[in-house]
Amino acid sequence: MSKEIDLVEAAAAFADSNTTQSHQAYRDYLENLRAMACQMALIMIEDSREVAKWLGERRVAPDGRRVPWLTRIWLAARIRGHGETAAAAFLELAKAAVRLAAVHEEYLMAERMANRSTHGKRQDRYDTSGGA
């Protein structure tokens, strides 16, 4: 899926990032977002499967009463399903980050092409002297 990352460090870097500093900073921001989403998807799916497995095998409640097998199976399936749904949502987030990076690259390419065709002039796209 993705290389292993330290989720705490990645979250701190994500919170402290300045995406308007440069194009590379924005790329790093999107890559960090993608890596965190993939790691969280992996954590969600693994943890929900472990909890569902543990719950399916548990026969006695903490107070000593027996837990009905239908209740255990239903809760285990529900936890597993919620974990898979959450993991799918995190993977969609990772895909959206990749799509944002592609849009950003297309924008940069269009800017480079516009600068080449006008020999460095900006075609008044960023001119604010006209009262704007």
LUMNUZA-907558 format. One record per residue: x, y, z of N, C-alpha, C in turn. Coordinates in steps of 0.2 Angstrom, whole numbers, plus 5000, padded with zeros to 4 digits. Layout:
XYZXYZXYZ
...
This chain:
500449945000500050005000500450065000
500750085005501150145006501750125011
502350165010502850155014502650175022
502950145026502750155033502950225035
502550265039502650335041502550335048
502850385052502650395059502050445058
501550425060500850455060500950525064
501250525070501250585074501650635071
502250615068502650665065502350695058
502050645055501750665049501150715050
500750705055500250755057500450815059
501050815063501350885065501650915059
501950885054502150915048501550945044
501050905044500450925040500150995044
500150995050499851055054500251115053
500951105053501351165053501551185045
501251145040501551165034501251225031
501651265027501451325023501351305016
500751295014500651275007500751325002
500751395004500851444999501551464999
502051435002502751455002503051444995
502851384992503151364986502751314983
502951294976502551234973502851174976
503451174978503751114981503451104988
503251154992502951144998502251114997
501951144992501251114991501251044989
501751024985501850954983501950904989
502450934994502550895000501950895004
501550945004500950945008500450885006
500350884999499950834996500150764997
500850754996501150684997501050665005
501150715009501050695016500350675018
499850715015499150695015499050625013
499250615007499150545004499450495008
500050505011500350455015499950445022
499750495025499350485031498750455030
498350465024497750435023497850365022
498350345018498450275017498650235023
499050265028499250235034498650235039
498150285039497550275043497150225040
497050215034496650165031496950095033
497550085033497850025035497750005042
497750055046497650055054496950035055
496450065051495750055052495549985051
495849965045495649895043495949845047
496549845049496849795054496549795061
496449855063496149865070495449835070
495049855065494349825065494349755065
494749725061494749655060494949615067
495449645070495649615077495149625082
494749685082494249685087493649645085
493549635079492949585077493149515079
493749495078494049435079493949415087
494249465091494149465098493449455100
493049495098492349495100491949435098
492149405092491849345090492049285094
492649285097492849235102492649245109
492449305111492349315118491649285120
491649245125490949215127490649245133
491049275137490849295144490949375144
490449405147490449485148490849495154
491149555155491549575160491249565167
490549565167490149555174490049475175
490249435170490249365171489649325168
489149365165488649345161488849315154
488549265151488649245145488349295140
488749305134488549355129488249305123
487649325121487249275116487749275110
487749225107488149215101487949255095
487249265094487049305089487249385090
487249405096487449475098488149475096
488549435098489349435097489449435089
489149395085489249385078489049455075
488449475077488149535074488649595075
488849605081489349665083489949655080
490249595079490849585076490849595068
490249575065490149595058490049675057
489749705062489649775061490349815062
490749795067491349825068491849815062
491849755059492249745053491949785047
491349785047491049825041491249905042
491149925048491250005049492050015048
492449965050493149975049493349975041
493049935037493149935030492849995027
492350015029492050075026492450135028
492750145034493150195035493850195031
494050135031494650125027494550145019
494050125017493850145010493850225009
493550255014493450335014494150365015
494650335019495350355019495650345012
495550295009495850275002495550324997
494950344998494650394993495050464994
495150475001495550545002496250534999
496550484999497250474996497150484989
496650454986496550464978496450534977
496050574981495950644979496550684980
496950664985497650704985498050694979
498050634976498450614970498150654964
497450664964497150704959497250774959
497350804966497450874967498250884964
498650834966499350844963499350844956
498950804952498950804945498650874942
498150894945497850964943498451014944
498751014950499351064951499851054946
500050994944500550994939500351014932
499651004930499351034924499351104924
499251134930499251214931499951234929
500451204933501151224932501351224924
501151164921501351154914500951214910
500351224911500051284907500351344908
500651364915500951424916501651424912
501951374912502651364908502451374901
501951344898501851354891501651424890
501251454894501051524893501651574893
502151564898502751604898503151594892
503251534889503651524884503351554877
502651554877502351584871502351664871
502451694877502451764877503151794879
503651744879504351764880504351804887
504051774892504151794899503551844901
503151874896502651924898502051884901
501751914906501151874909500451884906
500451914900499751924897499251964901
499452004905499052044910498552004914
498751944915498351894920498351914927
498951944929499051964936499152034937
498952074932498952144932498352174936
498552214942498052234946497952314946
498352344941498352414941497752444937
497252404935496652424932496152434936
496252444943495752464948495452404951
495752344950495552284953495852274960
